[in-house]
Amino acid sequence: MQPNARCTAMVFLLGVGACDLRADREPPAQFADLVVNPAECRSNSVRPVTGAPAEGLWVWEDGSALHRVAAMVGPTQVAAGQAHLTRRVETLETRPGADTIRHQSDTASVRLELVPPLSRPAAVYRVGPFVLLASYEPCTPGLSQPLIRYLRLDTSGELATDVLLQREATR
């Protein structure tokens, strides 16, 4: 099935309105050892999951601590008369020689979307038009530390940042 057909099928079957039509692209270099064929499961591999990203502070930084990404997922909120839950979600990305990139949503709600590579479904929060946070988990049974994948597009729609955040703290 072609990517456009898969996206159309997901919209029809699940009501998912936002699909990444570039979902079959090759994984970024830092994911080459992490993302594997679904039939395989190595100790260092991860996979997307359909459970919502958990509340708390999630962070990533490169080895030199010059490029950092943080995401804060707030507690769930319910508005009277509405049938869905929302959260306040904020992201912050810093790198040397560039402006700090901040995105936030006071009404983020979890959605099921196809995420690259392999076009697998994951629970995501869209934080504005350029940032997506997706739930991931270690592939190896017994490891319980969830991860959040931070995907940021630049203004031309190209992938600018793609990293896995680890949970640092909870409320």
C-alpha positions in Angstrom: 0.0 0.0 0.0 1.4 3.4 -0.9 1.9 6.1 1.8 -1.0 8.3 0.4 -3.3 5.2 0.4 -2.3 4.4 4.0 -3.0 8.0 5.1 -6.4 8.0 3.3 -7.2 4.6 4.9 -6.3 6.0 8.4 -8.4 9.1 7.9 -11.4 7.0 6.8 -11.1 4.3 9.5 -9.9 6.2 12.5 -10.8 9.8 11.8 -7.1 10.8 11.9 -6.8 14.1 10.1 -3.1 14.7 10.0 -0.8 12.2 8.3 2.8 12.6 7.5 3.0 11.7 3.8 6.7 11.4 4.1 6.3 8.6 6.6 8.3 6.1 4.6 11.4 8.1 4.5 14.7 6.7 5.9 15.1 7.2 9.6 17.5 10.0 10.7 21.1 9.0 11.4 20.7 9.0 15.2 17.9 6.5 14.8 19.7 4.1 12.5 20.6 1.7 15.4 17.4 2.4 17.4 14.5 1.8 15.0 14.3 -1.8 13.7 12.0 -3.9 11.6 8.8 -4.7 13.7 9.7 -8.4 13.5 13.0 -7.8 15.2 13.6 -6.6 18.8 17.1 -5.7 19.9 18.0 -4.5 23.3 18.6 -0.9 22.0 15.5 -0.6 19.8 12.4 1.4 20.4 8.9 1.4 18.9 6.0 3.9 18.9 3.0 3.1 21.1 -0.6 4.3 21.3 -0.6 5.3 24.9 -0.6 9.1 25.5 2.8 10.8 26.4 2.9 11.0 30.2 2.8 14.1 32.3 6.2 15.5 33.4 9.4 17.1 32.2 11.2 15.3 29.3 14.7 16.3 28.1 17.4 15.5 25.6 20.8 17.0 25.0 23.7 16.1 22.7 27.0 14.9 24.1 28.5 18.4 24.4 25.3 19.8 26.0 25.1 22.5 23.3 21.9 21.4 21.6 19.1 20.8 24.1 15.4 20.0 23.8 12.9 19.9 26.7 9.1 19.2 26.7 6.8 19.8 29.6 3.5 17.8 29.5 1.0 19.2 32.0 -1.8 17.5 33.8 -5.0 16.6 32.0 -7.9 19.0 32.0 -11.5 18.5 31.3 -13.8 21.3 30.0 -17.4 21.1 31.1 -19.6 19.7 28.3 -16.6 18.3 26.2 -15.9 14.7 25.7 -12.1 14.9 25.4 -9.2 15.7 27.7 -6.6 18.4 27.0 -3.2 19.2 28.4 -0.8 22.2 28.4 2.3 21.1 26.4 5.4 23.3 25.9 8.6 22.6 24.1 11.9 24.4 24.1 14.9 23.9 21.9 18.2 25.6 22.2 21.4 25.4 20.1 24.5 27.6 19.8 24.2 30.4 17.3 20.4 30.1 16.9 17.4 31.6 18.6 15.6 29.6 21.2 12.7 27.8 19.6 9.6 27.6 21.8 6.2 26.1 21.0 3.2 25.7 23.3 -0.4 24.6 23.3 -2.9 25.1 26.1 -5.3 22.6 24.5 -3.2 19.8 23.2 -5.2 16.5 22.9 -3.8 13.1 22.1 -4.3 11.8 18.6 -3.4 8.6 16.8 -1.1 9.4 13.9 1.3 7.5 11.6 4.9 8.3 12.4 8.0 7.7 10.4 9.8 5.4 9.7 7.7 2.4 8.8 4.4 4.4 9.1 3.5 2.9 12.5 0.7 4.4 14.7 1.6 6.4 17.8 -0.1 8.6 20.3 0.9 12.1 19.6 0.5 15.7 20.8 0.7 18.3 18.0 2.3 21.4 19.5 1.6 24.0 16.9 2.1 23.4 13.1 5.8 22.5 13.4 6.2 20.3 16.5 5.0 16.8 17.2 5.5 14.7 20.4 5.0 11.0 20.0 5.0 8.2 22.6 7.7 5.5 22.3 8.8 2.6 24.5 11.9 0.3 24.6 11.4 -2.8 22.4 12.9 -5.2 24.9 10.5 -6.6 27.5 11.3 -5.7 31.0 12.5 -2.2 30.3 9.7 0.1 31.3 11.2 3.6 30.7 9.0 5.3 28.1 10.3 7.9 25.8 8.9 10.9 23.8 10.0 11.5 20.3 10.3 15.2 19.4 9.9 16.0 15.7 10.3 19.6 14.6 9.8 20.8 11.0 11.4 24.0 9.7 9.2 26.6 8.0 9.7 24.9 4.6 8.3 21.6 6.0 11.6 19.8 6.1 12.6 17.8 9.2 14.9 20.0 11.4 15.1 18.1 14.7 14.3 14.5 15.5 15.4 13.2 19.0 14.1 11.0 21.8 13.4 12.7 25.1 13.8 10.9 28.5 11.6 11.7 31.5 13.3 13.8 34.1 10.6 14.7 36.6 7.0 14.5 37.4 4.7 16.9 39.3 
